[in-house]
Amino acid sequence: MTECLDRPTGAWLVRALRSAKKWGVRPTEFLGVPGDKWGEMDSTLAGALDMYEDTRVGSYGYPKRLTEGDYEGYFEVEERQDNAQMALDLWRKKHKEGPAPGMVPTVVFTGTED
């Protein structure tokens, strides 16, 4: 089961299982399967998600098997613009002393979406 979650085609199921866990509902209930009791399929899906998440390392979510050994050199860094991060970076540059005690800088969208 965990191999299915590890494939790109299983990404939707990982998201669904995480949502079910977050919302506190049975995995099969979230997936639209009728029933009112926790069953064997729920246990299998929940266990598969736990095993899947246990194989992830670091803050990037890649499987451990890809971050060790023979895969050295197969990761690259791409730069992407993040306007929220840019606002925070500019704020930190301007306020080198940091925020006032007890204050947390928070990025707030002040524009409008068209």
N, CA, C and O atoms as a GROMACS GRO file, in nm:
protein
  456
    1MET      N    1   0.081  -0.119   0.000
    1MET     CA    2   0.000   0.000   0.000
    1MET      C    3   0.086   0.126   0.000
    1MET      O    4   0.055   0.222  -0.070
    2THR      N    5   0.195   0.125   0.080
    2THR     CA    6   0.277   0.246   0.085
    2THR      C    7   0.344   0.276  -0.048
    2THR      O    8   0.370   0.392  -0.079
    3GLU      N    9   0.371   0.173  -0.129
    3GLU     CA   10   0.429   0.198  -0.261
    3GLU      C   11   0.332   0.276  -0.348
    3GLU      O   12   0.373   0.360  -0.428
    4CYS      N   13   0.203   0.250  -0.333
    4CYS     CA   14   0.101   0.324  -0.409
    4CYS      C   15   0.102   0.470  -0.370
    4CYS      O   16   0.088   0.558  -0.455
    5LEU      N   17   0.117   0.498  -0.240
    5LEU     CA   18   0.120   0.636  -0.194
    5LEU      C   19   0.245   0.708  -0.238
    5LEU      O   20   0.245   0.830  -0.253
    6ASP      N   21   0.352   0.633  -0.258
    6ASP     CA   22   0.481   0.691  -0.294
    6ASP      C   23   0.489   0.734  -0.440
    6ASP      O   24   0.577   0.812  -0.477
    7ARG      N   25   0.399   0.685  -0.524
    7ARG     CA   26   0.399   0.719  -0.666
    7ARG      C   27   0.326   0.851  -0.689
    7ARG      O   28   0.238   0.887  -0.611
    8PRO      N   29   0.362   0.923  -0.795
    8PRO     CA   30   0.292   1.049  -0.825
    8PRO      C   31   0.140   1.030  -0.838
    8PRO      O   32   0.064   1.119  -0.801
    9THR      N   33   0.097   0.916  -0.889
    9THR     CA   34  -0.047   0.892  -0.905
    9THR      C   35  -0.117   0.871  -0.770
    9THR      O   36  -0.240   0.874  -0.764
   10GLY      N   37  -0.041   0.851  -0.664
   10GLY     CA   38  -0.098   0.833  -0.531
   10GLY      C   39  -0.106   0.961  -0.450
   10GLY      O   40  -0.154   0.960  -0.336
   11ALA      N   41  -0.060   1.072  -0.507
   11ALA     CA   42  -0.058   1.199  -0.433
   11ALA      C   43  -0.197   1.240  -0.386
   11ALA      O   44  -0.212   1.293  -0.276
   12TRP      N   45  -0.298   1.216  -0.468
   12TRP     CA   46  -0.436   1.252  -0.430
   12TRP      C   47  -0.481   1.176  -0.306
   12TRP      O   48  -0.551   1.229  -0.220
   13LEU      N   49  -0.439   1.047  -0.298
   13LEU     CA   50  -0.479   0.965  -0.186
   13LEU      C   51  -0.408   1.010  -0.058
   13LEU      O   52  -0.467   1.010   0.050
   14VAL      N   53  -0.281   1.048  -0.071
   14VAL     CA   54  -0.208   1.101   0.045
   14VAL      C   55  -0.279   1.225   0.098
   14VAL      O   56  -0.300   1.238   0.219
   15ARG      N   57  -0.318   1.315   0.007
   15ARG     CA   58  -0.390   1.437   0.049
   15ARG      C   59  -0.523   1.401   0.116
   15ARG      O   60  -0.559   1.460   0.218
   16ALA      N   61  -0.594   1.305   0.059
   16ALA     CA   62  -0.724   1.265   0.116
   16ALA      C   63  -0.706   1.203   0.254
   16ALA      O   64  -0.782   1.234   0.346
   17LEU      N   65  -0.607   1.117   0.270
   17LEU     CA   66  -0.584   1.052   0.399
   17LEU      C   67  -0.540   1.154   0.504
   17LEU      O   68  -0.580   1.144   0.620
   18ARG      N   69  -0.457   1.250   0.465
   18ARG     CA   70  -0.416   1.355   0.558
   18ARG      C   71  -0.536   1.440   0.599
   18ARG      O   72  -0.548   1.478   0.716
   19SER      N   73  -0.622   1.470   0.505
   19SER     CA   74  -0.742   1.549   0.537
   19SER      C   75  -0.832   1.472   0.633
   19SER      O   76  -0.883   1.530   0.729
   20ALA      N   77  -0.853   1.344   0.607
   20ALA     CA   78  -0.936   1.262   0.695
   20ALA      C   79  -0.879   1.262   0.837
   20ALA      O   80  -0.952   1.276   0.935
   21LYS      N   81  -0.749   1.246   0.845
   21LYS     CA   82  -0.682   1.246   0.976
   21LYS      C   83  -0.699   1.381   1.045
   21LYS      O   84  -0.730   1.387   1.164
   22LYS      N   85  -0.678   1.487   0.971
   22LYS     CA   86  -0.690   1.622   1.026
   22LYS      C   87  -0.832   1.652   1.072
   22LYS      O   88  -0.852   1.717   1.175
   23TRP      N   89  -0.930   1.606   0.998
   23TRP     CA   90  -1.071   1.631   1.029
   23TRP      C   91  -1.128   1.532   1.130
   23TRP      O   92  -1.240   1.550   1.179
   24GLY      N   93  -1.051   1.427   1.161
   24GLY     CA   94  -1.097   1.330   1.259
   24GLY      C   95  -1.206   1.238   1.210
   24GLY      O   96  -1.294   1.198   1.286
   25VAL      N   97  -1.202   1.204   1.081
   25VAL     CA   98  -1.302   1.111   1.025
   25VAL      C   99  -1.231   0.988   0.970
   25VAL      O  100  -1.110   0.989   0.944
   26ARG      N  101  -1.308   0.882   0.954
   26ARG     CA  102  -1.253   0.759   0.898
   26ARG      C  103  -1.205   0.786   0.755
   26ARG      O  104  -1.269   0.862   0.683
   27PRO      N  105  -1.094   0.726   0.714
   27PRO     CA  106  -1.047   0.744   0.576
   27PRO      C  107  -1.154   0.707   0.473
   27PRO      O  108  -1.173   0.779   0.375
   28THR      N  109  -1.224   0.597   0.495
   28THR     CA  110  -1.325   0.556   0.397
   28THR      C  111  -1.443   0.654   0.396
   28THR      O  112  -1.504   0.675   0.291
   29GLU      N  113  -1.474   0.713   0.511
   29GLU     CA  114  -1.581   0.813   0.515
   29GLU      C  115  -1.542   0.934   0.430
   29GLU      O  116  -1.623   0.985   0.352
   30PHE      N  117  -1.418   0.978   0.445
   30PHE     CA  118  -1.371   1.092   0.366
   30PHE      C  119  -1.374   1.060   0.216
   30PHE      O  120  -1.401   1.146   0.133
   31LEU      N  121  -1.346   0.934   0.184
   31LEU     CA  122  -1.344   0.892   0.044
   31LEU      C  123  -1.484   0.862  -0.011
   31LEU      O  124  -1.498   0.827  -0.128
   32GLY      N  125  -1.586   0.875   0.074
   32GLY     CA  126  -1.723   0.857   0.027
   32GLY      C  127  -1.776   0.716   0.033
   32GLY      O  128  -1.878   0.686  -0.029
   33VAL      N  129  -1.708   0.629   0.106
   33VAL     CA  130  -1.754   0.490   0.119
   33VAL      C  131  -1.857   0.484   0.231
   33VAL      O  132  -1.829   0.530   0.342
   34PRO      N  133  -1.976   0.430   0.204
   34PRO     CA  134  -2.079   0.423   0.309
   34PRO      C  135  -2.036   0.336   0.426
   34PRO      O  136  -1.959   0.242   0.410
   35GLY      N  137  -2.088   0.368   0.542
   35GLY     CA  138  -2.059   0.291   0.662
   35GLY      C  139  -2.047   0.384   0.781
   35GLY      O  140  -2.028   0.504   0.766
   36ASP      N  141  -2.059   0.327   0.901
   36ASP     CA  142  -2.052   0.412   1.019
   36ASP      C  143  -1.951   0.362   1.123
   36ASP      O  144  -1.938   0.422   1.230
   37LYS      N  145  -1.881   0.254   1.092
   37LYS     CA  146  -1.783   0.200   1.185
   37LYS      C  147  -1.646   0.194   1.121
   37LYS      O  148  -1.631   0.180   1.000
   38TRP      N  149  -1.546   0.205   1.206
   38TRP     CA  150  -1.407   0.192   1.163
   38TRP      C  151  -1.386   0.048   1.123
   38TRP      O  152  -1.408  -0.043   1.203
   39GLY      N  153  -1.342   0.025   0.998
   39GLY     CA  154  -1.324  -0.110   0.950
   39GLY      C  155  -1.180  -0.143   0.916
   39GLY      O  156  -1.090  -0.062   0.938
   40GLU      N  157  -1.160  -0.261   0.862
   40GLU     CA  158  -1.026  -0.307   0.826
   40GLU      C  159  -0.961  -0.217   0.722
   40GLU      O  160  -0.841  -0.190   0.729
   41MET      N  161  -1.040  -0.170   0.623
   41MET     CA  162  -0.984  -0.081   0.520
   41MET      C  163  -0.939   0.051   0.582
   41MET      O  164  -0.836   0.106   0.541
   42ASP      N  165  -1.014   0.102   0.680
   42ASP     CA  166  -0.973   0.225   0.749
   42ASP      C  167  -0.839   0.204   0.819
   42ASP      O  168  -0.750   0.289   0.812
   43SER      N  169  -0.826   0.092   0.886
   43SER     CA  170  -0.700   0.062   0.956
   43SER      C  171  -0.584   0.049   0.857
   43SER      O  172  -0.474   0.098   0.884
   44THR      N  173  -0.610  -0.016   0.745
   44THR     CA  174  -0.505  -0.033   0.643
   44THR      C  175  -0.463   0.102   0.587
   44THR      O  176  -0.344   0.129   0.575
   45LEU      N  177  -0.560   0.187   0.554
   45LEU     CA  178  -0.529   0.318   0.497
   45LEU      C  179  -0.457   0.407   0.598
   45LEU      O  180  -0.360   0.475   0.564
   46ALA      N  181  -0.504   0.407   0.722
   46ALA     CA  182  -0.441   0.489   0.825
   46ALA      C  183  -0.298   0.441   0.851
   46ALA      O  184  -0.206   0.522   0.864
   47GLY      N  185  -0.280   0.310   0.857
   47GLY     CA  186  -0.145   0.254   0.877
   47GLY      C  187  -0.053   0.285   0.761
   47GLY      O  188   0.065   0.314   0.780
   48ALA      N  189  -0.106   0.279   0.640
   48ALA     CA  190  -0.025   0.310   0.522
   48ALA      C  191   0.020   0.456   0.524
   48ALA      O  192   0.134   0.487   0.489
   49LEU      N  193  -0.070   0.546   0.565
   49LEU     CA  194  -0.031   0.686   0.575
   49LEU      C  195   0.077   0.706   0.680
   49LEU      O  196   0.173   0.780   0.656
   50ASP      N  197   0.065   0.641   0.794
   50ASP     CA  198   0.169   0.650   0.898
   50ASP      C  199   0.304   0.601   0.845
   50ASP      O  200   0.406   0.666   0.865
   51MET      N  201   0.303   0.486   0.778
   51MET     CA  202   0.429   0.432   0.724
   51MET      C  203   0.485   0.525   0.617
   51MET      O  204   0.606   0.548   0.613
   52TYR      N  205   0.399   0.578   0.532
   52TYR     CA  206   0.442   0.672   0.426
   52TYR      C  207   0.508   0.794   0.490
   52TYR      O  208   0.617   0.834   0.449
   53GLU      N  209   0.442   0.853   0.590
   53GLU     CA  210   0.497   0.973   0.653
   53GLU      C  211   0.626   0.944   0.729
   53GLU      O  212   0.713   1.031   0.739
   54ASP      N  213   0.640   0.823   0.784
   54ASP     CA  214   0.763   0.786   0.854
   54ASP      C  215   0.883   0.776   0.761
   54ASP      O  216   0.997   0.784   0.806
   55THR      N  217   0.859   0.757   0.631
   55THR     CA  218   0.970   0.745   0.537
   55THR      C  219   1.014   0.881   0.482
   55THR      O  220   1.111   0.887   0.407
   56ARG      N  221   0.946   0.987   0.516
   56ARG     CA  222   0.980   1.121   0.468
   56ARG      C  223   1.083   1.183   0.561
   56ARG      O  224   1.078   1.164   0.683
   57VAL      N  225   1.176   1.257   0.503
   57VAL     CA  226   1.280   1.322   0.583
   57VAL      C  227   1.290   1.469   0.548
   57VAL      O  228   1.257   1.510   0.437
   58GLY      N  229   1.337   1.545   0.643
   58GLY     CA  230   1.360   1.687   0.619
   58GLY      C  231   1.232   1.764   0.593
   58GLY      O  232   1.122   1.710   0.600
   59SER      N  233   1.248   1.890   0.562
   59SER     CA  234   1.133   1.977   0.541
   59SER      C  235   1.082   1.973   0.397
   59SER      O  236   0.986   2.043   0.364
   60TYR      N  237   1.144   1.894   0.312
   60TYR     CA  238   1.103   1.891   0.171
   60TYR      C  239   1.014   1.773   0.137
   60TYR      O  240   0.954   1.771   0.030
   61GLY      N  241   1.003   1.677   0.226
   61GLY     CA  242   0.910   1.567   0.209
   61GLY      C  243   0.952   1.458   0.113
   61GLY      O  244   0.870   1.377   0.071
   62TYR      N  245   1.080   1.453   0.078
   62TYR     CA  246   1.125   1.346  -0.011
   62TYR      C  247   1.144   1.217   0.067
   62TYR      O  248   1.176   1.221   0.186
   63PRO      N  249   1.124   1.103   0.001
   63PRO     CA  250   1.146   0.976   0.072
   63PRO      C  251   1.293   0.958   0.108
   63PRO      O  252   1.383   0.999   0.034
   64LYS      N  253   1.316   0.897   0.221
   64LYS     CA  254   1.452   0.875   0.272
   64LYS      C  255   1.540   0.806   0.169
   64LYS      O  256   1.658   0.838   0.156
   65ARG      N  257   1.483   0.710   0.096
   65ARG     CA  258   1.563   0.634  -0.001
   65ARG      C  259   1.623   0.723  -0.110
   65ARG      O  260   1.725   0.687  -0.169
   66LEU      N  261   1.561   0.840  -0.138
   66LEU     CA  262   1.614   0.930  -0.241
   66LEU      C  263   1.712   1.032  -0.185
   66LEU      O  264   1.784   1.097  -0.261
   67THR      N  265   1.716   1.048  -0.053
   67THR     CA  266   1.802   1.150   0.006
   67THR      C  267   1.934   1.092   0.056
   67THR      O  268   2.014   1.165   0.114
   68GLU      N  269   1.956   0.965   0.035
   68GLU     CA  270   2.079   0.900   0.080
   68GLU      C  271   2.144   0.823  -0.034
   68GLU      O  272   2.081   0.796  -0.137
   69GLY      N  273   2.270   0.790  -0.016
   69GLY     CA  274   2.339   0.697  -0.105
   69GLY      C  275   2.352   0.738  -0.250
   69GLY      O  276   2.403   0.845  -0.282
   70ASP      N  277   2.304   0.651  -0.339
   70ASP     CA  278   2.328   0.663  -0.483
   70ASP      C  279   2.262   0.783  -0.549
   70ASP      O  280   2.289   0.809  -0.666
   71TYR      N  281   2.177   0.855  -0.480
   71TYR     CA  282   2.105   0.966  -0.543
   71TYR      C  283   2.170   1.102  -0.518
   71TYR      O  284   2.110   1.206  -0.547
   72GLU      N  285   2.293   1.101  -0.465
   72GLU     CA  286   2.363   1.227  -0.443
   72GLU      C  287   2.383   1.297  -0.577
   72GLU      O  288   2.423   1.234  -0.676
   73GLY      N  289   2.356   1.424  -0.581
   73GLY     CA  290   2.373   1.502  -0.703
   73GLY      C  291   2.249   1.510  -0.790
   73GLY      O  292   2.250   1.578  -0.892
   74TYR      N  293   2.142   1.442  -0.750
   74TYR     CA  294   2.019   1.443  -0.830
   74TYR      C  295   1.918   1.547  -0.782
   74TYR      O  296   1.805   1.553  -0.833
   75PHE      N  297   1.958   1.629  -0.687
   75PHE     CA  298   1.870   1.736  -0.641
   75PHE      C  299   1.930   1.869  -0.683
   75PHE      O  300   2.051   1.889  -0.677
   76GLU      N  301   1.844   1.957  -0.726
   76GLU     CA  302   1.886   2.091  -0.764
   76GLU      C  303   1.793   2.191  -0.695
   76GLU      O  304   1.685   2.155  -0.649
   77VAL      N  305   1.837   2.313  -0.689
   77VAL     CA  306   1.756   2.419  -0.629
   77VAL      C  307   1.705   2.509  -0.741
   77VAL      O  308   1.781   2.555  -0.826
   78GLU      N  309   1.575   2.532  -0.739
   78GLU     CA  310   1.514   2.625  -0.834
   78GLU      C  311   1.466   2.745  -0.755
   78GLU      O  312   1.412   2.731  -0.645
   79GLU      N  313   1.484   2.861  -0.810
   79GLU     CA  314   1.433   2.982  -0.745
   79GLU      C  315   1.296   3.014  -0.800
   79GLU      O  316   1.273   3.014  -0.921
   80ARG      N  317   1.205   3.043  -0.709
   80ARG     CA  318   1.070   3.084  -0.748
   80ARG      C  319   1.034   3.205  -0.665
   80ARG      O  320   1.066   3.212  -0.546
   81GLN      N  321   0.968   3.299  -0.726
   81GLN     CA  322   0.931   3.419  -0.654
   81GLN      C  323   0.815   3.391  -0.560
   81GLN      O  324   0.714   3.331  -0.597
   82ASP      N  325   0.833   3.435  -0.437
   82ASP     CA  326   0.731   3.424  -0.334
   82ASP      C  327   0.713   3.564  -0.277
   82ASP      O  328   0.795   3.609  -0.197
   83ASN      N  329   0.608   3.632  -0.318
   83ASN     CA  330   0.589   3.771  -0.279
   83ASN      C  331   0.568   3.788  -0.129
   83ASN      O  332   0.607   3.889  -0.072
   84ALA      N  333   0.506   3.691  -0.065
   84ALA     CA  334   0.488   3.698   0.080
   84ALA      C  335   0.624   3.688   0.149
   84ALA      O  336   0.651   3.763   0.243
   85GLN      N  337   0.709   3.597   0.103
   85GLN     CA  338   0.843   3.584   0.161
   85GLN      C  339   0.925   3.710   0.136
   85GLN      O  340   1.001   3.752   0.222
   86MET      N  341   0.909   3.769   0.017
   86MET     CA  342   0.982   3.891  -0.017
   86MET      C  343   0.943   4.004   0.079
   86MET      O  344   1.030   4.077   0.126
   87ALA      N  345   0.814   4.019   0.109
   87ALA     CA  346   0.770   4.123   0.202
   87ALA      C  347   0.834   4.103   0.340
   87ALA      O  348   0.878   4.200   0.402
   88LEU      N  349   0.839   3.978   0.387
   88LEU     CA  350   0.899   3.949   0.517
   88LEU      C  351   1.050   3.975   0.514
   88LEU      O  352   1.105   4.033   0.608
   89ASP      N  353   1.117   3.934   0.407
   89ASP     CA  354   1.261   3.958   0.395
   89ASP      C  355   1.292   4.107   0.396
   89ASP      O  356   1.387   4.150   0.462
   90LEU      N  357   1.213   4.188   0.323
   90LEU     CA  358   1.233   4.333   0.320
   90LEU      C  359   1.206   4.394   0.457
   90LEU      O  360   1.278   4.484   0.500
   91TRP      N  361   1.103   4.346   0.527
   91TRP     CA  362   1.074   4.395   0.661
   91TRP      C  363   1.192   4.367   0.754
   91TRP      O  364   1.233   4.454   0.830
   92ARG      N  365   1.244   4.246   0.747
   92ARG     CA  366   1.358   4.208   0.835
   92ARG      C  367   1.481   4.291   0.803
   92ARG      O  368   1.557   4.327   0.893
   93LYS      N  369   1.502   4.321   0.675
   93LYS     CA  370   1.618   4.403   0.636
   93LYS      C  371   1.604   4.545   0.692
   93LYS      O  372   1.702   4.605   0.736
   94LYS      N  373   1.483   4.597   0.690
   94LYS     CA  374   1.456   4.733   0.739
   94LYS      C  375   1.459   4.738   0.892
   94LYS      O  376   1.501   4.838   0.950
   95HIS      N  377   1.415   4.631   0.957
   95HIS     CA  378   1.406   4.626   1.103
   95HIS      C  379   1.510   4.529   1.157
   95HIS      O  380   1.475   4.424   1.211
   96LYS      N  381   1.637   4.564   1.143
   96LYS     CA  382   1.746   4.473   1.180
   96LYS      C  383   1.742   4.434   1.328
   96LYS      O  384   1.792   4.328   1.366
   97GLU      N  385   1.683   4.520   1.412
   97GLU     CA  386   1.676   4.490   1.555
   97GLU      C  387   1.566   4.388   1.586
   97GLU      O  388   1.556   4.339   1.699
   98GLY      N  389   1.486   4.357   1.486
   98GLY     CA  390   1.380   4.259   1.504
   98GLY      C  391   1.253   4.323   1.557
   98GLY      O  392   1.248   4.444   1.577
   99PRO      N  393   1.152   4.242   1.579
   99PRO     CA  394   1.025   4.296   1.628
   99PRO      C  395   1.034   4.335   1.776
   99PRO      O  396   1.126   4.293   1.847
  100ALA      N  397   0.940   4.414   1.820
  100ALA     CA  398   0.931   4.450   1.962
  100ALA      C  399   0.903   4.324   2.042
  100ALA      O  400   0.846   4.228   1.989
  101PRO      N  401   0.940   4.323   2.169
  101PRO     CA  402   0.914   4.205   2.253
  101PRO      C  403   0.768   4.163   2.248
  101PRO      O  404   0.677   4.245   2.263
  102GLY      N  405   0.746   4.036   2.226
  102GLY     CA  406   0.611   3.981   2.221
  102GLY      C  407   0.542   3.996   2.087
  102GLY      O  408   0.430   3.946   2.070
  103MET      N  409   0.604   4.062   1.992
  103MET     CA  410   0.542   4.085   1.862
  103MET      C  411   0.599   3.985   1.760
  103MET      O  412   0.718   3.953   1.763
  104VAL      N  413   0.514   3.936   1.671
  104VAL     CA  414   0.553   3.841   1.568
  104VAL      C  415   0.522   3.903   1.433
  104VAL      O  416   0.407   3.935   1.405
  105PRO      N  417   0.623   3.920   1.349
  105PRO     CA  418   0.593   3.975   1.216
  105PRO      C  419   0.507   3.876   1.136
  105PRO      O  420   0.542   3.759   1.122
  106THR      N  421   0.397   3.926   1.086
  106THR     CA  422   0.302   3.844   1.013
  106THR      C  423   0.278   3.905   0.875
  106THR      O  424   0.253   4.025   0.864
  107VAL      N  425   0.286   3.826   0.773
  107VAL     CA  426   0.262   3.875   0.636
  107VAL      C  427   0.113   3.878   0.612
  107VAL      O  428   0.042   3.780   0.635
  108VAL      N  429   0.065   3.995   0.564
  108VAL     CA  430  -0.078   4.014   0.538
  108VAL      C  431  -0.094   4.062   0.395
  108VAL      O  432  -0.026   4.156   0.353
  109PHE      N  433  -0.182   3.998   0.320
  109PHE     CA  434  -0.212   4.038   0.181
  109PHE      C  435  -0.302   4.161   0.186
  109PHE      O  436  -0.411   4.156   0.243
  110THR      N  437  -0.257   4.272   0.126
  110THR     CA  438  -0.334   4.397   0.129
  110THR      C  439  -0.387   4.435  -0.009
  110THR      O  440  -0.450   4.540  -0.025
  111GLY      N  441  -0.361   4.351  -0.108
  111GLY     CA  442  -0.407   4.380  -0.242
  111GLY      C  443  -0.547   4.325  -0.265
  111GLY      O  444  -0.617   4.286  -0.171
  112THR      N  445  -0.587   4.322  -0.391
  112THR     CA  446  -0.715   4.263  -0.428
  112THR      C  447  -0.690   4.162  -0.538
  112THR      O  448  -0.600   4.178  -0.620
  113GLU      N  449  -0.768   4.057  -0.538
  113GLU     CA  450  -0.759   3.957  -0.643
  113GLU      C  451  -0.861   3.991  -0.751
  113GLU      O  452  -0.976   4.024  -0.722
  114ASP      N  453  -0.815   3.983  -0.873
  114ASP     CA  454  -0.908   4.011  -0.985
  114ASP      C  455  -0.968   3.884  -1.039
  114ASP      O  456  -1.047   3.888  -1.133
   0.00000   0.00000   0.00000
